[in-house]
């Protein structure tokens, strides 16, 4: 079984409590992500947060939806994922970043189907020659095995690779078995789209777009999102400023 591992904590430096703040119809981004993931059959959902006491508020959300919650290391996110996976007997993981409310449901299902029958260590969407996690779109997830994460933990103590869970894997493609899914054609010429929520500016902009776009369709496709943004180009200027300020 595939396990969705949602990486979430309240103590974000640039925007504290961003995953818990009211975002749409009184719900937080974390609420909306869990509701979206519950539409994917034959999977389980776990929220991996840290032992910091302020993250205890996350428990009330996971309890509401009946999903698992694990409190682990604050700074060693790699070890937090390993410990959470072992606790919930999860060997095949899809990592979910809790600051991406526009994760596309169709892409999630596509990744799950690929991963279910795959022996790859890591699977991601290839966006302009790089893993989707290195982009600012906020549309995609990534798959990784517990075995690969344990291998990384044994290979390096570098804080970079322990904070960014999968970075070592896609940075060392000769050492792991990696699968790629080609990114959608609809994004060609749209590298100015930013729908992740790292900052307050991001949050306010994305919340406005989400409120307008998702009131009738809770799970818009990438094509529908691009079409909406092209019809509301006033958002692009703010996005481009945040891309420059927060480039990965």
N, C-alpha and C positions, 0 to 999 in steps of 0.2 A: 504493500500500500504506500502511496505517496503521502508524505506529510508536509503541509504548508507550515513553514516556520516563520512567523512574523517577528521581525526585529523591531522592538518598540521600547521606548523609555520616556519618562517625563522630563528628564533633565537636559534637554537640548540647549546648547550654548547660544545659538543664534535666535532660537524661538522656543523658549521653555513651554512645555505642556502642549506642543503643537499637535500631538496625536490625540489629545483629550479635549481640546477646545471645541466648542460648538462650530460645526462646519456646514451642515445641511439639514434643515428641518429638525434642529435640536440634537442631531447625531454628530459624533466625532468622526474623524477619518478612520480611526480604528474600528468603530462600529460598522462603518460602510464597507471597509475591506473584509471584515469577517462575514458580513451578509453576502458579499459578492462571492467569496470563496465557498460558502455553503451551497452554492449552486453547482459545484463541481462534484460529481458522484464518486464514491469509492476513495475518498481521501479523508485525512484527519487534519485538524487545525490546532496549532500550538503557538502561543505567544511566548517568545523568549525575551525576558526583560532582566534587569539587574537587581541586586539585593539592596539597592538604595531605597530607604523607607518611602520616599516620595512616589515610588513606582507601585506601591500597594494599591493605589487608586485604579491601576490597570486591572487588578483582580476582579473588581466589581463588574467590569465589562465582560471579561472572559466567563465569569459565572453566569451572567445574564444569557449568554449564548451557549453555555454548556461546552466550552472548548477548554483545552488545557492551557495552563500557565506555568512557566518555570522562571524562577529567580536565580540568576547566576552572576558571574563576574561582571563588574561594571566596565572595566577597561579591556579585558581580554575577551573580546566578542567571539573569537574563534573557539575558545574553551567553553564559553557559555553555550554555543551551538552544539558542541560535542556532548556536553553534560546533559543538555535538554534532550538531544536525540537519544542518548542512552536511557534516560529516565522514561521516555515514552516509547522505547523500543522502535525507533524510527531509523531506518537505514537509507531510505531514499527521500531527499529533502528538496523542497522548492523554497528558496529564500525570498521572503516578501519584505520589502522596505515599507515601513508604515507611513512614510511621508509622500506616497504616490497614490492619491485617490483615483486617478484615471488609469490605473492598471487595466489593460484591456482583457475582458473575460474570454474572448475568442482566442487570444494569444496564450492565455493561461491554460485553456483546454488543449490547445495545440501542443504546448510544452509537456503537459501531463501525458498525453497519448504517446509522444515521442519517448518520454522517460520510462513509461511503464514496460516497454519491451526492449529497452536499451541496456547495454553493459557499459556505457560511457561513465567516466568519472564526473564529467561536467558538461552541461548543455546550456547554451545561451543563444540569444538572438544577435546576429552579426549586423551591426549598424555602421555603415561606411567604414568597414574594416576593423571595428573594435567592438568589444563586448557591450551589450546594451547598458550594463551597470555603470559604464564610464561616460554615459551620455546624460543629457539634462531633460530628455523627453518625458520620462516617468510613465512609460507604457508597458514595460516588460518585467518579468521575473527571471530567475535563473535557477537551474537544477544542479545539485551536487550530492555526492554520496557521503555518508558518514565515514566510510573507509578513506576517502580522499582527504577529508578534513583532518582525520587522525594522522594521516601521512604528513600533511603540512605541519601539524603541531610537533611532530618528531624532527622535521627537517630544518625548522627555523625558529629562532627566538626574536626575530626582528619585530618590534612593536607594530610596524606598518601592516604586516601580514596577519597579526593577531587582532588588529582593529578592523581591517577590511577583509572579511572572512574568506572570500574566494580569489583575492588578488594574486596570491602566490600560484594558484592553479593555472589561470589563464596567462600569467606572465612566464610560465615554464611549460609550454605546450609539448615539449619533448619528453616530459616526465609523467604526463597524464594523458588519458584518452578523452579527447574533447570533441563534442558534436556542436555543429552550428546550424541555426535556422536563419534563413535569409530574411532581412527586414522588408517591410512592405513598400511597394512602389509609391504609395500615396505620399510618402515623406520626402520624396525627391524635391529639392529646392525649398525645403521647409526646416532648415537647421536652426531657425530662430525660434522654434517652439520650445517652451520650457514649462512643464506642468508638474514638476516636483515642488515640494514646499519646504525649502531649507530656511527661508527668511520670512519676516512678517509681510514684506512686499509680495513674495511668492504666495503666501497664504491668502492674502486679501484678493489678489488677482485670480487665483485658481478657485477660490470659494465663489467668486462672482460668476465665473464661467460655468462651474459645476451647477450652481443654482439655476442658471438659465438653461443649460443644455440637458440636465438630468431630471428635470421636473416631470417630463413626459416619458423619457427613456433612461432608466437607471444604469444601463450598461451600454453606452454608445461605443461603436467601433472606432478604430483609428481614422478610418476614412470619414466618418461622420464628424469626428472632432476637428479634423483638418478643414472640412467643408465649413463648419461653424466658424472657426477662427478666420478663415479667408473672408467670411462675410462680416467679421467684426475685427478688422485689422488694427483697431485702436489698442488691442492688447499686445501687439507685437513689439512696440517700442519699449514697454516696461519689461517684457521678457528678455529682450536683447540686452538691456542694462544689467539684469540679474545674471545673465549668462556670462557677461564680461567679468562681473564682480565675483562670481562663484564657480569659475571654470574648474573642471576636475583635471 
